[in-house]
Amino acid sequence: MTTYIIRRLVYTIPIVFGVLLLTFVLFTLVGGDISIEIAGKNATPETIEEIREEYGLNKPLFLSWDSQFINHFESALTFSFGRSRDRELVIDKIKRGVGPSLALTVPMFFGVLVISVSLSLFVAFVRGSVWDVLAVVICVAGMSIPYLSFILFGQYFFAYKWGLFPVFFSPGLTTAQYVALPVLIGIAAGIGGNLRFYRTVMLDEMRSDYVRTAFAKGLSPRRVLFKHVLKNAMIPIITRVVLAIPFLFLGSLLLERFFGIPGLGYLMVEAIGSRDYFVINAMTYISAILFVIFNLITDICYSFADPRVSLG
Amino acid sequence: MGESEETICVSKQPKGRSLWADGIRRLRRRKLAMISFVIIVAYFSLAGFIYVAELLDWEVSPTLWAKQTGDSYQPPSSENIFGTDIFGQSVFRKTLYGTKISMTVALCASFISIFIGVPLGAIAGFFRGFVDEIIVWVYSTLSSIPYILLILAFAIVLRDKTLFGYKLTGITAVYLAIGLTSWVGICRLIRGEVIKHKEREYVLAARSYGCSERRIIFRHLIPNVFHLVIIDFSLRFVAFIHAEVILSFLGLGEANRPSWGAMINDARIELSRGVWWQMAAATVAIFFISLTLNIFGDALRDSLDPKLRIQ
């Protein structure tokens, strides 16, 4: 086990290196020198020079111990991403945004998971019936409606017109108050795709020989479903669940934008608006690191869920 | 007697059907899929028609989207069936014009990711070894960054940059960003299939009569796995359309011409005044193309490759 984990950790080094290389190419080589943009329209050459000095944009790109290339790696590996365009430390901004983002995405994620897994078990049980067809139709229709429409119409009807929820975030509200509607909208929008995925997983399991055996020896459908099918369907479920966790930290770009929730999604939207490469760079790197870590956790989880998987 | 029966049997033996002919035959039996196909073709024809009309300066409804057809914020009526926006432009015409933007982005993004993903996947699967490791490293790196963040990072950096003397404005940056980030899935799929196909007899046969490796990859292996590309992209196309909408909405898309994403962005402020028609028009337009592509893509997958699972 320990050797396996160590070996997997070694494998992550080239990935992390790749991510850093990619962000360097994107934001430094392609993105270019943005000091003139930061300084604004009426800046003097001295101000521009100062900004270039501060962000290290006047240093050589490669071929020096103090080059931008080396500094890019150094700042990422020590998690100090410097200051964003409004002079605040990027890492502080990110720390501040994690809380509201998680308050939004965690209930949303578990809501979608619980509802779609239990519905998929039910649908797999009544497969071929009207209910099954209805579920598939609703799923495909739900997947076809753009996410933005869910949000806008949801916000308009539930918050603005009927006044059931607050329209926007304001500091006086409790967390439960301001995340309630976004969470509901997120669940409504997410169920289509997820239910369809889990339905396929369950139906694949239902066709296996062991299910026929279980039915043949006279087990009740409920027992087959919960004791046999659900257990065997755990592998794809675990993969999806664990790999979705890093995305929870990112928050929801669109939901946070519409409801004004000050999370990481909102931070990203702001950064896009002001072309703040520093924030986007940091977010890209941090989310990639989280993804790599949770990928490792998925592989370890496999060995608990499926004894056939051995970690040699 | 016995002899004649045998000859009848032989003459009755059906002609062999290719994978494609068989797939199309099965697809034709599905009414819903065929209806969807007609609607998809209609969307594409509309987009193509707008291109031709713009090129030849025809004064038809979608190319005249900028013309004022009524007062500001008129609700749907017989004159403007989807009402008008803030400038009094017809929402219906804007929706039609948005088709062109969405279809162009999704199609170009698909072509870019196929042109990158398919050859890379085939080369990785065929040669294995060091080449394979490099290609796998590249796509593992890309896939460890959340998709939406990756597209955003590409879109924001590519926007207004000059590439080979050509300025990347509006939708060019959008489809480049989507295309350059979306080839990972297809590359992985093709690599896996090629690894399996490499051991088959037809590849051995091709080798034995002296085909070059390039010929084996591009003339034998890729055509034999290409149906997977078609299936994959019929479903991925929907994601591209939705990505374009989100990018346009975030202000990274086409700025000067109407697109569905920009219409939804306008609607953000309008909805609170009770102006719902622009929002509804864009939603309906996106809904139908997504729905038909989803239905058609599923049917296509079942017809061409019943064993393939949903990813």
Interface residues (C-beta under 8 A of the other chain):
Chain A: P14 I15 G18 V19 L21 L22 T23 L26 F27 V30 G31 G32 V140 A141 M143 S144 I145 P146 Y147 L148 S149 L152 F153 Q155 Y156 Y160 R196 F197 T200 D204 P246 F247 L250 L253 L254 F258 M268 V269 I272 G273 R275 Y277 I280 M283 T284 S287 A288 F291 V292 N295
Chain B: W137 V138 S140 T141 L142 S144 I145 P146 I148 L149 L150 L152 A153 F154 I156 V157 L158 K161 V238 H242 V245 I246 F249 L250 G251 L252 G261 I264 A267 R268 L271 S272 W276 M279 A282 T283 I286 F287 F288 S290 L291 N294 I295 D298 R309 I310
